[in-house]
Amino acid sequence: MLLLQGDYAYCQVIRELDKSNAFYRIVALSATPGSDLNAVKLVLQNLKTSTIELRNEDSPDITPYTHQRTIEKVVVPIGEELKKVKMQYLSVLEPFVQRLSKMGLLIKRGNSIDPSQYTKFGILQSRNEFR
């Protein structure tokens, strides 16, 4: 993704164009404009974009250029070495999960405060709700 936040070169160019009162248009293409709605809004704001168009593989103007594909899912079992690393990680994470859960800052999944029951998304969602 082309990062268009903060002091990246593209943001600086747009600020300079604004200062010069020049007439300009920007066409920005990205497969991944941001990880959430706020990130996308920030990109649009920094680009001074007034119009956004979304396309996917089912869009009528895209389908002539796409090809049929077959997706095959292959599940690879976790090895013993990685299982050990996972258990070490969970043992480090456990006191934090327990403390946050007792404080009511984590959304509990059932009656468990088992750190393996929490996803990164769930923890970040709890953080955002707390803020």
SULJO-V354119 format. One record per backbone hydrogen bond with DSSP energy under -1.0 kcal/mol. NH is the residue of the N-H (numbers start at 1). CO is the residue of the C=O. E is the energy in kcal/mol with one decimal. If there is no record, write none. Layout:
nh={NH:NH}
co={CO:CO}
e={E:E}
This chain:
nh={8:12:13:14:15:16:17:18:19:20:21:22:40:41:42:43:44:45:46:47:49:59:62:63:65:66:83:84:85:86:87:88:89:90:91:92:93:94:97:98:99:100:101:102:103:104:105:117:118:123:124:125:126:127:128:129:130:131}
co={5:8:9:10:11:12:13:14:15:16:18:17:36:37:38:39:40:41:42:43:44:56:59:59:62:63:79:80:81:82:83:84:85:86:87:88:89:90:93:94:95:96:97:98:99:101:100:114:115:119:120:121:122:123:124:125:126:127}
e={-1.0:-2.0:-2.5:-1.9:-2.3:-2.3:-2.5:-2.4:-2.0:-1.7:-1.1:-1.4:-2.0:-2.6:-2.2:-2.0:-2.6:-2.6:-2.7:-1.9:-2.5:-2.0:-2.2:-2.2:-2.4:-1.3:-2.0:-2.0:-1.8:-2.5:-2.3:-2.2:-2.6:-2.7:-2.0:-1.7:-2.3:-2.1:-2.3:-2.7:-2.3:-2.8:-2.6:-2.6:-1.6:-1.5:-2.8:-2.3:-1.3:-2.4:-2.7:-2.6:-2.3:-2.2:-2.5:-2.2:-2.1:-2.2}
